[in-house]
């Protein structure tokens, strides 16, 4: 795909992933039956898209930005108590009960998707086909070199999608995993660490003006690690001397370049035939999301 890239499509991707199952009641019933909260239930279910040998803590979620695994271990402990997973040799794996629970969830969601036609059927099929074509190419492109999340997209496809909505879900889920890898590659290219990038981004978004306020917002880092990241960014000239948190001109340029490079890594491999329909893709995916709300 050639520039300009359809960056307005990007926020629609996580929005779709947040809404696609909102009207499916099976997960809630399964959680109630198992006595688990949402994080614990989906921690177990998501093991199905991890390495078949089992998942290490660093394999779960966006570990590049974390400095503590406390929340993960709390969720895992609940799943172990429910008999869904086990810990051995530094990895979490599904038990037979957990594998059965995953199969039940997959069948229920597959049936849910088969009932969903948020836009005209022919348009939904076309949208799914175009985004799936983008996914298939982007998943095997030379860049980004970082491919920590991309394999999840392939494992997510437990069977050939049985409906247009299931195909759209598989394509968008896979693209979002690739987008994660593109972003990691971009900030690594800029010489940053994950925790420092998280701090830089939150300051860029004006989420906090003091270190204490910022530390309270970042549950995936210990307060001392947030403070260390702030000092790292100040030493590199990305944040002002303080005490208030603010980006320097260098920090702003760096963060904007990371975003631009993320977009390049993400969109450049897409087929030109898909790129030519970017405006239609964006408009139709927005319509799907509106219907799913």
MOSUL-V558288 format. One line per field, one symbol per residue. phi: phi as a letter, one per 30 degrees, with the letter a starting at -180 (. if undefined). burial: 1 if it has 24 or more other C-alpha atoms within 12 Angstrom, else 0. A space follows every 50 residues. Layout:
phi = ???
burial = ???
This chain:
phi = .cdddddddeddddddddcdcecdceedddddddicddedddedddddcc eedkcdeddcicddccbbceddddddddddddidbbcahibcbddddddd ddddddddddddddccbdbeeddddddddddddddedddcddcdddbdce edddddddadecadddddddddedddddeeddddddddediccdedddde dddedhdacbddddedccdcbdedddddddddddddiccddjdddadded dddddddddddeddeddeddeeddedceddedddddddddddd
burial = 10001110110110111001100100100110010110111111111111 10011111111111111110011011111101111110000111100110 11001101110110011110000111111111111111110011011111 11110110001011111111111111111111111111110111111111 11110000111001100101111011101111110001110000111100 1101110111111111111110011001001101110110010
